[in-house]
Amino acid sequence: MLFEEIMFIGVDNVRTHKSNFEKPSYNVYFELSKAPASEWSQIFEEDHLAKQATMRRFCWIDGRYIVIECLINEIVDIIEDVKKEVAKTNHKYLEYLNK
């Protein structure tokens, strides 16, 4: 099976919105090159759940977006993390496909 790596495209400012009017955080939509397969999403979310306790950021896949609840001033730093996590998930997903 041929796997085309998923890439980080950018932040979708139109979809990004305040997560809760009582908190200063936003649901920030990080766009991917395509919607990932359910197995890819599962690998990504499992890895993120392991880190969530220390990062204190909720994260989920919504179509071709990774949505992260965070502060607006954290976005620049999070972009680098998202790029690394997408690459890491691509690698793990490829290993999964090759089994």
OpenMM code with the backbone's topology and positions (N, CA, C; nanometers):
from openmm import Vec3, app, unit

residues = "MET LEU PHE GLU GLU ILE MET PHE ILE GLY VAL ASP ASN VAL ARG THR HIS LYS SER ASN PHE GLU LYS PRO SER TYR ASN VAL TYR PHE GLU LEU SER LYS ALA PRO ALA SER GLU TRP SER GLN ILE PHE GLU GLU ASP HIS LEU ALA LYS GLN ALA THR MET ARG ARG PHE CYS TRP ILE ASP GLY ARG TYR ILE VAL ILE GLU CYS LEU ILE ASN GLU ILE VAL ASP ILE ILE GLU ASP VAL LYS LYS GLU VAL ALA LYS THR ASN HIS LYS TYR LEU GLU TYR LEU ASN LYS".split()
positions = [
    Vec3(0.0842, -0.1183, 0.0000),
    Vec3(0.0000, 0.0000, 0.0000),
    Vec3(0.0887, 0.1246, 0.0000),
    Vec3(0.0611, 0.2166, -0.0883),
    Vec3(0.1379, 0.3398, -0.0986),
    Vec3(0.0803, 0.4422, -0.0023),
    Vec3(0.1656, 0.4970, 0.0819),
    Vec3(0.1227, 0.5968, 0.1795),
    Vec3(0.1831, 0.7317, 0.1443),
    Vec3(0.0980, 0.8304, 0.1244),
    Vec3(0.1424, 0.9675, 0.1000),
    Vec3(0.1456, 1.0393, 0.2340),
    Vec3(0.2644, 1.0827, 0.2750),
    Vec3(0.2792, 1.1463, 0.4057),
    Vec3(0.1857, 1.2658, 0.4218),
    Vec3(0.1354, 1.2787, 0.5413),
    Vec3(0.0516, 1.3921, 0.5762),
    Vec3(0.1435, 1.5058, 0.6186),
    Vec3(0.1127, 1.6252, 0.5726),
    Vec3(0.1969, 1.7410, 0.6015),
    Vec3(0.1152, 1.8486, 0.6740),
    Vec3(0.1834, 1.9268, 0.7554),
    Vec3(0.1227, 2.0428, 0.8190),
    Vec3(0.1164, 2.1553, 0.7156),
    Vec3(-0.0001, 2.2160, 0.6972),
    Vec3(-0.0188, 2.3231, 0.5988),
    Vec3(-0.0124, 2.4615, 0.6635),
    Vec3(-0.0826, 2.4787, 0.7737),
    Vec3(-0.0855, 2.6089, 0.8398),
    Vec3(-0.2005, 2.6162, 0.9387),
    Vec3(-0.2212, 2.7342, 0.9940),
    Vec3(-0.3295, 2.7572, 1.0894),
    Vec3(-0.4482, 2.8153, 1.0134),
    Vec3(-0.5650, 2.7581, 1.0346),
    Vec3(-0.6867, 2.8086, 0.9716),
    Vec3(-0.7489, 2.9118, 1.0655),
    Vec3(-0.7275, 3.0382, 1.0338),
    Vec3(-0.7763, 3.1471, 1.1187),
    Vec3(-0.9283, 3.1607, 1.1155),
    Vec3(-0.9911, 3.1132, 1.0082),
    Vec3(-1.1368, 3.1225, 0.9979),
    Vec3(-1.2035, 3.0240, 1.0944),
    Vec3(-1.1522, 2.9027, 1.1020),
    Vec3(-1.2110, 2.8011, 1.1903),
    Vec3(-1.1732, 2.8220, 1.3372),
    Vec3(-1.0585, 2.8813, 1.3631),
    Vec3(-1.0130, 2.9022, 1.5005),
    Vec3(-1.1114, 2.9917, 1.5745),
    Vec3(-1.1471, 2.9481, 1.6958),
    Vec3(-1.2459, 3.0242, 1.7733),
    Vec3(-1.2235, 3.0050, 1.9237),
    Vec3(-1.2799, 3.0932, 2.0010),
    Vec3(-1.2711, 3.0856, 2.1463),
    Vec3(-1.3332, 2.9540, 2.1910),
    Vec3(-1.2635, 2.8815, 2.2774),
    Vec3(-1.3128, 2.7504, 2.3195),
    Vec3(-1.4228, 2.7609, 2.4244),
    Vec3(-1.4130, 2.8623, 2.5079),
    Vec3(-1.5090, 2.8793, 2.6162),
    Vec3(-1.4991, 3.0252, 2.6593),
    Vec3(-1.6108, 3.0915, 2.6694),
    Vec3(-1.6080, 3.2345, 2.7016),
    Vec3(-1.5594, 3.2625, 2.8429),
    Vec3(-1.5521, 3.1606, 2.9269),
    Vec3(-1.5031, 3.1784, 3.0632),
    Vec3(-1.3529, 3.1552, 3.0742),
    Vec3(-1.2920, 3.1043, 2.9686),
    Vec3(-1.1480, 3.0762, 2.9697),
    Vec3(-1.0804, 3.1557, 2.8586),
    Vec3(-0.9510, 3.1848, 2.8732),
    Vec3(-0.8813, 3.2621, 2.7693),
    Vec3(-0.8343, 3.1779, 2.6501),
    Vec3(-0.8628, 3.0493, 2.6495),
    Vec3(-0.8113, 2.9615, 2.5445),
    Vec3(-0.8989, 2.9617, 2.4194),
    Vec3(-0.8367, 2.9157, 2.3110),
    Vec3(-0.9020, 2.9047, 2.1797),
    Vec3(-0.8877, 2.7619, 2.1299),
    Vec3(-0.9806, 2.7187, 2.0451),
    Vec3(-0.9643, 2.5955, 1.9688),
    Vec3(-0.8970, 2.6369, 1.8390),
    Vec3(-0.7692, 2.6030, 1.8268),
    Vec3(-0.6900, 2.6436, 1.7110),
    Vec3(-0.6847, 2.5263, 1.6135),
    Vec3(-0.7190, 2.5539, 1.4874),
    Vec3(-0.7262, 2.4520, 1.3825),
    Vec3(-0.5983, 2.4530, 1.2997),
    Vec3(-0.5188, 2.3474, 1.3166),
    Vec3(-0.3948, 2.3300, 1.2418),
    Vec3(-0.4273, 2.2407, 1.1218),
    Vec3(-0.4171, 2.2976, 1.0026),
    Vec3(-0.4590, 2.2273, 0.8817),
    Vec3(-0.3539, 2.1274, 0.8336),
    Vec3(-0.4023, 2.0114, 0.7905),
    Vec3(-0.3171, 1.9069, 0.7345),
    Vec3(-0.3391, 1.8975, 0.5844),
    Vec3(-0.2467, 1.8345, 0.5149),
    Vec3(-0.2556, 1.8224, 0.3694),
    Vec3(-0.3736, 1.7369, 0.3244),
    Vec3(-0.4203, 1.6486, 0.4108),
    Vec3(-0.5389, 1.5678, 0.3811),
    Vec3(-0.5910, 1.5109, 0.5121),
    Vec3(-0.7135, 1.4618, 0.5071),
    Vec3(-0.7709, 1.3969, 0.6252),
    Vec3(-0.6995, 1.2636, 0.6464),
    Vec3(-0.6515, 1.2399, 0.7653),
    Vec3(-0.5798, 1.1142, 0.7897),
    Vec3(-0.6742, 0.9952, 0.8043),
    Vec3(-0.6191, 0.8773, 0.7799),
    Vec3(-0.6925, 0.7526, 0.8034),
    Vec3(-0.7205, 0.7399, 0.9528),
    Vec3(-0.8217, 0.6638, 0.9870),
    Vec3(-0.8581, 0.6506, 1.1285),
    Vec3(-0.7437, 0.5926, 1.2118),
    Vec3(-0.6655, 0.5014, 1.1547),
    Vec3(-0.5520, 0.4434, 1.2275),
    Vec3(-0.4446, 0.5493, 1.2535),
    Vec3(-0.4212, 0.6381, 1.1564),
    Vec3(-0.3243, 0.7473, 1.1732),
    Vec3(-0.3713, 0.8369, 1.2873),
    Vec3(-0.4993, 0.8721, 1.2856),
    Vec3(-0.5567, 0.9574, 1.3903),
    Vec3(-0.5433, 0.8927, 1.5271),
    Vec3(-0.5670, 0.7622, 1.5328),
    Vec3(-0.5576, 0.6909, 1.6594),
    Vec3(-0.4145, 0.6947, 1.7133),
    Vec3(-0.3166, 0.6733, 1.6284),
    Vec3(-0.1759, 0.6801, 1.6697),
    Vec3(-0.1442, 0.8194, 1.7220),
    Vec3(-0.1856, 0.9225, 1.6487),
    Vec3(-0.1596, 1.0604, 1.6893),
    Vec3(-0.2230, 1.0903, 1.8249),
    Vec3(-0.3503, 1.0549, 1.8402),
    Vec3(-0.4217, 1.0872, 1.9635),
    Vec3(-0.3672, 1.0084, 2.0826),
    Vec3(-0.3272, 0.8825, 2.0623),
    Vec3(-0.2676, 0.8050, 2.1720),
    Vec3(-0.1366, 0.8665, 2.2178),
    Vec3(-0.0535, 0.9093, 2.1240),
    Vec3(0.0719, 0.9752, 2.1598),
    Vec3(0.0450, 1.1048, 2.2342),
    Vec3(-0.0549, 1.1789, 2.1871),
    Vec3(-0.0853, 1.3068, 2.2512),
    Vec3(-0.1432, 1.2862, 2.3915),
    Vec3(-0.2268, 1.1843, 2.4093),
    Vec3(-0.2831, 1.1575, 2.5417),
    Vec3(-0.1740, 1.1299, 2.6434),
    Vec3(-0.0680, 1.0625, 2.6001),
    Vec3(0.0432, 1.0340, 2.6908),
    Vec3(0.1110, 1.1625, 2.7368),
    Vec3(0.1111, 1.2651, 2.6520),
    Vec3(0.1762, 1.3923, 2.6852),
    Vec3(0.0802, 1.4943, 2.7447),
    Vec3(-0.0480, 1.4703, 2.7311),
    Vec3(-0.1481, 1.5703, 2.7689),
    Vec3(-0.1382, 1.6124, 2.9152),
    Vec3(-0.1029, 1.5208, 3.0035),
    Vec3(-0.0942, 1.5530, 3.1455),
    Vec3(0.0100, 1.6613, 3.1722),
    Vec3(0.1216, 1.6558, 3.1013),
    Vec3(0.2256, 1.7566, 3.1221),
    Vec3(0.2014, 1.8821, 3.0390),
    Vec3(0.1397, 1.8667, 2.9212),
    Vec3(0.1175, 1.9809, 2.8330),
    Vec3(-0.0084, 2.0585, 2.8705),
    Vec3(-0.1045, 1.9910, 2.9326),
    Vec3(-0.2330, 2.0514, 2.9695),
    Vec3(-0.3052, 2.1137, 2.8510),
    Vec3(-0.2947, 2.0511, 2.7364),
    Vec3(-0.3648, 2.0975, 2.6156),
    Vec3(-0.4495, 1.9836, 2.5608),
    Vec3(-0.5769, 2.0112, 2.5424),
    Vec3(-0.6628, 1.9122, 2.4790),
    Vec3(-0.6389, 1.9177, 2.3285),
    Vec3(-0.6471, 1.8023, 2.2654),
    Vec3(-0.6162, 1.7924, 2.1231),
    Vec3(-0.7011, 1.6828, 2.0619),
    Vec3(-0.7472, 1.7055, 1.9389),
    Vec3(-0.8233, 1.6034, 1.8677),
    Vec3(-0.8126, 1.6271, 1.7177),
    Vec3(-0.8485, 1.5237, 1.6415),
    Vec3(-0.8495, 1.5312, 1.4958),
    Vec3(-0.9926, 1.5602, 1.4523),
    Vec3(-1.0077, 1.6570, 1.3624),
    Vec3(-1.1386, 1.6926, 1.3072),
    Vec3(-1.1215, 1.7033, 1.1562),
    Vec3(-1.1520, 1.5918, 1.0854),
    Vec3(-1.1314, 1.5909, 0.9401),
    Vec3(-0.9846, 1.6066, 0.9070),
    Vec3(-0.9520, 1.7114, 0.8334),
    Vec3(-0.8101, 1.7331, 0.7987),
    Vec3(-0.7448, 1.8383, 0.8880),
    Vec3(-0.7942, 1.8473, 1.0110),
    Vec3(-0.7399, 1.9433, 1.1077),
    Vec3(-0.7005, 1.8738, 1.2369),
    Vec3(-0.5927, 1.9216, 1.2957),
    Vec3(-0.5599, 1.8902, 1.4335),
    Vec3(-0.6066, 2.0123, 1.5118),
    Vec3(-0.6956, 1.9910, 1.6070),
    Vec3(-0.7484, 2.1013, 1.6860),
    Vec3(-0.6836, 2.0944, 1.8231),
    Vec3(-0.6248, 2.2058, 1.8646),
    Vec3(-0.5595, 2.2124, 1.9952),
    Vec3(-0.6163, 2.3304, 2.0719),
    Vec3(-0.6597, 2.3035, 2.1933),
    Vec3(-0.7065, 2.4104, 2.2800),
    Vec3(-0.5837, 2.4728, 2.3463),
    Vec3(-0.5620, 2.6005, 2.3181),
    Vec3(-0.4439, 2.6686, 2.3711),
    Vec3(-0.4671, 2.8194, 2.3732),
    Vec3(-0.3697, 2.8896, 2.4264),
    Vec3(-0.3725, 3.0359, 2.4248),
    Vec3(-0.3202, 3.0838, 2.2900),
    Vec3(-0.3703, 3.1952, 2.2447),
    Vec3(-0.3278, 3.2502, 2.1155),
    Vec3(-0.1766, 3.2731, 2.1109),
    Vec3(-0.1187, 3.3209, 2.2202),
    Vec3(0.0255, 3.3492, 2.2194),
    Vec3(0.1117, 3.2230, 2.2207),
    Vec3(0.0503, 3.1044, 2.2302),
    Vec3(0.1241, 2.9777, 2.2265),
    Vec3(0.1345, 2.9191, 2.0865),
    Vec3(0.0584, 2.9735, 1.9920),
    Vec3(0.0475, 2.9123, 1.8589),
    Vec3(0.1826, 2.8956, 1.7904),
    Vec3(0.2661, 2.9971, 1.7928),
    Vec3(0.3954, 2.9897, 1.7228),
    Vec3(0.4789, 2.8740, 1.7763),
    Vec3(0.4816, 2.8566, 1.9076),
    Vec3(0.5580, 2.7458, 1.9662),
    Vec3(0.4935, 2.6110, 1.9341),
    Vec3(0.3622, 2.6065, 1.9328),
    Vec3(0.2911, 2.4813, 1.9085),
    Vec3(0.3092, 2.4346, 1.7641),
    Vec3(0.3227, 2.5266, 1.6708),
    Vec3(0.3411, 2.4892, 1.5300),
    Vec3(0.4587, 2.3933, 1.5141),
    Vec3(0.5704, 2.4224, 1.5781),
    Vec3(0.6868, 2.3337, 1.5681),
    Vec3(0.6572, 2.1969, 1.6272),
    Vec3(0.5840, 2.1950, 1.7388),
    Vec3(0.5446, 2.0673, 1.7991),
    Vec3(0.4540, 1.9885, 1.7055),
    Vec3(0.3586, 2.0571, 1.6432),
    Vec3(0.2659, 1.9898, 1.5511),
    Vec3(0.3432, 1.9292, 1.4343),
    Vec3(0.4355, 2.0037, 1.3783),
    Vec3(0.5163, 1.9512, 1.2670),
    Vec3(0.5906, 1.8241, 1.3090),
    Vec3(0.6520, 1.8260, 1.4277),
    Vec3(0.7258, 1.7088, 1.4770),
    Vec3(0.6318, 1.5910, 1.5018),
    Vec3(0.5166, 1.6188, 1.5624),
    Vec3(0.4220, 1.5114, 1.5930),
    Vec3(0.3622, 1.4503, 1.4659),
    Vec3(0.3363, 1.5324, 1.3655),
    Vec3(0.2844, 1.4808, 1.2387),
    Vec3(0.3892, 1.3903, 1.1740),
    Vec3(0.5148, 1.4337, 1.1721),
    Vec3(0.6223, 1.3521, 1.1135),
    Vec3(0.6380, 1.2211, 1.1905),
    Vec3(0.6328, 1.2286, 1.3224),
    Vec3(0.6456, 1.1095, 1.4065),
    Vec3(0.5289, 1.0136, 1.3820),
    Vec3(0.4090, 1.0674, 1.3699),
    Vec3(0.2916, 0.9841, 1.3447),
    Vec3(0.2992, 0.9218, 1.2060),
    Vec3(0.3459, 0.9978, 1.1058),
    Vec3(0.3661, 0.9407, 0.9717),
    Vec3(0.4572, 0.8187, 0.9796),
    Vec3(0.5658, 0.8314, 1.0535),
    Vec3(0.6631, 0.7234, 1.0671),
    Vec3(0.5984, 0.6005, 1.1340),
    Vec3(0.5276, 0.6232, 1.2440),
    Vec3(0.4634, 0.5128, 1.3152),
    Vec3(0.3537, 0.4483, 1.2299),
    Vec3(0.2828, 0.5297, 1.1546),
    Vec3(0.1764, 0.4775, 1.0690),
    Vec3(0.2361, 0.3923, 0.9566),
    Vec3(0.3467, 0.4363, 0.9007),
    Vec3(0.4128, 0.3584, 0.7971),
    Vec3(0.4604, 0.2239, 0.8522),
    Vec3(0.5129, 0.2234, 0.9750),
    Vec3(0.5515, 0.0979, 1.0390),
    Vec3(0.4296, 0.0065, 1.0564),
    Vec3(0.3192, 0.0657, 1.0968),
    Vec3(0.1937, -0.0096, 1.1126),
    Vec3(0.1516, -0.0721, 0.9791),
    Vec3(0.1599, 0.0035, 0.8705),
    Vec3(0.1205, -0.0471, 0.7384),
    Vec3(0.2117, -0.1598, 0.6906),
    Vec3(0.3381, -0.1542, 0.7299),
    Vec3(0.4348, -0.2535, 0.6845),
    Vec3(0.4343, -0.3832, 0.7646),
    Vec3(0.3517, -0.3897, 0.8676),
    Vec3(0.3443, -0.5129, 0.9488),
    Vec3(0.2651, -0.6190, 0.8785),
] * unit.nanometer
topology = app.Topology()
chain = topology.addChain("A")
for resn in residues:
    res = topology.addResidue(resn, chain)
    for name in ("N", "CA", "C"):
        topology.addAtom(name, app.Element.getBySymbol(name[0]), res)
